[in-house]
Amino acid sequence: MKDYPDKMTPEQVRTFRNDVLSIVSQIPRGRVTTYGLIATLAGWPSHSRMVGRTLRYTPEAALLPCHRVVNKEGRTAPGWLHQRPLLEDEGVHFKPNGHVDMARHLWEP
């Protein structure tokens, strides 16, 4: 990863990336989780933005259910117009404000 002043060693960056990808691969259909929860599960709770960048810039992430990752309020990724339809196809419900109904769909392993 680049442009992160978070004092991770290259090995820690690789481990973090692998952990993030592993966690995302486990999110069940019809459920969502948050960038922050993934960062916490990967051992770096203050690195939620790095989770997003990992998913965006790691080619293998395209094969994972990245659409199941939202922010803590249930907002989808800005500019990703296909994320909501993908979630709706899995039965994920949205509140009137356009956020995922986190009470119904949050996955916490």
C-alpha positions in Angstrom: 0.0 0.0 0.0 1.1 3.5 -0.6 0.6 6.9 1.1 -0.1 5.6 4.6 1.8 7.3 7.4 0.6 4.6 9.8 3.9 3.2 10.7 3.2 -0.3 9.4 6.1 -2.3 8.3 5.9 -3.9 4.8 5.2 -7.2 6.4 2.4 -5.7 8.5 0.9 -4.2 5.4 1.0 -7.6 3.6 -0.6 -9.3 6.6 -3.2 -6.6 6.9 -4.1 -6.9 3.2 -4.4 -10.7 3.5 -6.5 -10.4 6.7 -8.8 -7.9 5.1 -9.3 -10.1 2.0 -10.0 -13.1 4.2 -12.6 -11.3 6.3 -14.4 -9.9 3.3 -14.5 -13.4 1.7 -16.5 -14.6 4.7 -19.3 -12.0 4.7 -22.5 -14.0 4.1 -24.9 -13.2 1.3 -27.6 -10.8 2.5 -25.4 -9.4 5.3 -23.0 -6.4 5.4 -20.1 -5.4 7.7 -18.2 -2.1 8.1 -14.8 -0.9 7.2 -14.1 -0.2 10.9 -15.1 -3.7 12.0 -12.9 -5.2 9.4 -10.0 -3.1 10.5 -10.6 -4.1 14.1 -10.7 -7.8 13.2 -7.5 -7.4 11.3 -5.8 -6.0 14.4 -5.6 -2.3 13.3 -8.8 -0.7 14.7 -7.9 2.9 13.6 -7.3 1.8 9.9 -10.8 1.7 8.4 -9.8 3.9 5.5 -7.0 1.5 4.8 -9.5 -1.2 4.5 -11.3 0.8 1.8 -8.1 1.4 -0.1 -7.1 -2.2 0.2 -10.3 -3.3 -1.4 -10.1 -0.6 -4.1 -6.5 -1.2 -5.1 -5.9 -4.9 -4.6 -6.8 -6.7 -7.9 -7.8 -9.9 -6.2 -10.5 -8.0 -4.3 -12.6 -7.9 -7.5 -13.3 -11.6 -6.9 -14.7 -11.0 -3.4 -18.1 -9.7 -2.2 -16.7 -6.2 -1.6 -20.2 -4.8 -2.2 -21.1 -6.1 1.3 -18.8 -3.6 3.0 -20.4 -0.3 4.0 -19.6 2.5 6.5 -20.7 2.4 10.1 -23.9 4.2 9.3 -24.8 1.9 6.5 -23.9 4.2 3.6 -22.6 2.6 0.4 -19.4 3.7 -1.2 -19.7 7.1 -3.0 -19.6 6.8 -6.7 -20.2 3.0 -6.8 -23.6 3.0 -8.4 -23.8 -0.8 -8.6 -23.3 -1.5 -4.9 -26.9 -0.9 -3.8 -28.5 -3.0 -6.6 -26.0 -5.8 -5.7 -27.1 -5.7 -2.1 -30.8 -5.4 -2.9 -30.4 -8.5 -5.1 -29.2 -10.3 -2.0 -32.2 -9.2 0.1 -30.5 -6.4 1.9 -33.1 -3.7 3.0 -32.4 0.0 2.9 -34.0 2.7 5.2 -35.7 5.7 3.7 -32.5 7.7 4.0 -30.7 5.3 1.6 -28.6 3.6 4.3 -28.5 -0.2 4.8 -30.7 -1.3 7.7 -27.8 -2.2 9.9 -30.0 -3.6 12.7 -31.2 -6.3 10.2 -28.1 -6.9 8.1 -25.0 -6.3 10.1 -22.6 -9.3 10.2 -20.3 -9.5 13.2 -18.3 -12.7 13.2 
